[in-house]
């Protein structure tokens, strides 16, 4: 799975969130370092039941879906 916009790479390099995270009206998207236990995404994964989306496709970056809070 690949981001639809190379512009997001520029945002990330500037320390900002990707455009899809910024634009999500439900604030349902998170972005960050899943290996950093203090990151917002790691905390969300730890507090909810999640599944890796399409693991058989070897998606990079990893894309998790919250299936139960």
C-alpha positions as CSV (number, residue, x, y, z in Angstrom):
1,X,0.0,0.0,0.0
2,X,1.4,3.4,-1.0
3,X,0.4,6.9,0.0
4,X,-1.4,8.6,-2.8
5,X,0.6,11.8,-2.6
6,X,4.3,12.4,-2.5
7,X,3.4,15.7,-0.9
8,X,2.9,13.9,2.3
9,X,6.6,12.9,2.4
10,X,7.4,16.7,2.5
11,X,4.9,17.2,5.3
12,X,6.5,14.3,7.3
13,X,10.0,15.7,6.7
14,X,8.8,19.0,8.1
15,X,7.6,17.3,11.3
16,X,3.9,17.5,10.3
17,X,1.2,14.8,9.9
18,X,0.4,13.4,6.5
19,X,-2.5,15.2,4.7
20,X,-5.0,12.3,5.2
21,X,-4.4,12.5,9.0
22,X,-4.8,16.2,9.1
23,X,-8.0,16.2,6.9
24,X,-9.8,13.3,8.6
25,X,-13.0,14.9,10.0
26,X,-13.5,12.0,12.5
27,X,-9.9,12.1,13.7
28,X,-9.8,8.4,13.0
29,X,-6.3,8.3,11.5
30,X,-3.0,8.2,13.4
31,X,0.5,8.4,12.1
32,X,3.7,7.7,13.9
33,X,6.4,5.4,15.0
34,X,4.8,2.1,16.2
35,X,8.2,1.2,17.8
36,X,8.0,4.2,20.2
37,X,5.8,3.2,23.1
38,X,5.2,6.9,23.9
39,X,3.8,7.8,20.4
40,X,0.1,8.4,19.9
41,X,-0.2,5.5,17.5
42,X,1.5,3.0,19.8
43,X,-0.8,4.1,22.6
44,X,-3.9,3.6,20.4
45,X,-2.7,0.2,19.3
46,X,-2.1,-0.8,22.9
47,X,-5.5,0.4,24.1
48,X,-7.6,-1.1,21.3
49,X,-8.0,-4.4,19.5
50,X,-6.4,-3.9,16.1
51,X,-5.6,-5.9,13.0
52,X,-2.9,-5.4,10.5
53,X,-4.6,-4.6,7.1
54,X,-3.6,-7.0,4.4
55,X,-0.6,-8.6,6.1
56,X,-0.3,-11.1,3.2
57,X,0.5,-8.1,1.0
58,X,3.5,-7.1,3.1
59,X,2.1,-3.5,3.4
60,X,4.7,-1.0,4.2
61,X,4.2,1.2,6.1
62,X,2.1,-0.9,8.4
63,X,-1.5,-0.1,8.4
64,X,-3.6,-1.0,11.4
65,X,-7.4,-1.0,11.7
66,X,-9.1,-0.6,15.1
67,X,-11.7,-3.4,15.2
68,X,-12.8,-3.0,18.8
69,X,-12.2,-0.3,21.5
